[in-house]
């Protein structure tokens, strides 16, 4: 049987395989350098699934029922026409603006378990799914577990807290909305390429620091590995790939051997967040049940506003991480 998913380590290694040729010192005029202000009143980034496409997914759902996520293959979740569309969405993620919103999955009629199966099956046609932590979790459940936000080992997606701009350790992160919150919980995204262009314009003196490693706090999920060095930016001469994680770049100072962040590092992190969160750059979206948000972690950073739950119907999203064959092609 072919490999149907990657381990956490395999996926992270593939994601961080980012060629580096030079420090980019000129603004990048590419589709990935979009600005939220220009897209805020557009629906060009929304793909509304048709009744025929939903029927095709439903037939695949019935065909795949009873299979585990680990054993399911793309062939076992047949999408005769949608598979071609999925390849187009993958190209948009790898070579275009870097994000897509799919709308219209009937999650309420399918129920949580079958909705998860369809989501995973669709992911198999987009790329290669992967584990989201060393424990091998394949679909992350994004909801409030009641854990203490002040605990430095708590992953913030398991709380109702605001989450600052960051990337995940895979080419693509997907979120399927099963149930939304009573208030708040907006998904906030920004083009990391547009942020880079703005840093280049405002503070070119800080740009070289983006190519030097920051220490990333593992939040103890790696057990013995408490932090790892990661350079935020890599530029292959044509394409900029960025990894940014404000919360974990900052929380790493809790480890005694790390010491405090330097003034230059704090200034750069603050500036990156300020630009990404600005009205001109960011794009907010309130995910509704049946929405699937797909983001490239190479050219998009994402955040979340805090939220208030309805105790009877708490907010619940399913997270999927993918490696993209299109990413390897884009590097060639």
Buried (B, 14 or more C-beta within 10 A) or exposed (E): EEEBBBEBEBBBEBBBEBEEEEEBEEBBEBEBBBBBEEBEEEEEBEBEBEEEBBEBBBBBBEEBEEBEBEEBBBEBBBBEEBBEBBBEBBBBBBBBBBBBBBBBBBBEEBEBEBBBBBBBBBBBBBBBBBBBBBEEEBBBBBBBEEBEEEEEEBBBBBBBBBBBBBBBBBBBBBBBBBBBBBEBBBBBBBBBBBBBBBBBEEEEEBBEBBBEEBBBBBBEBBEEEBBBEBBBBBBBEEBBBBBBBBBBBBBBBEBEEBEEBEEEBEBBBEBBBEBBBBEEBBBBBEBEBBBBBBBBBBBBBBBBBBBEBEEEEBBBBBBBBBBBBBBEEBBE
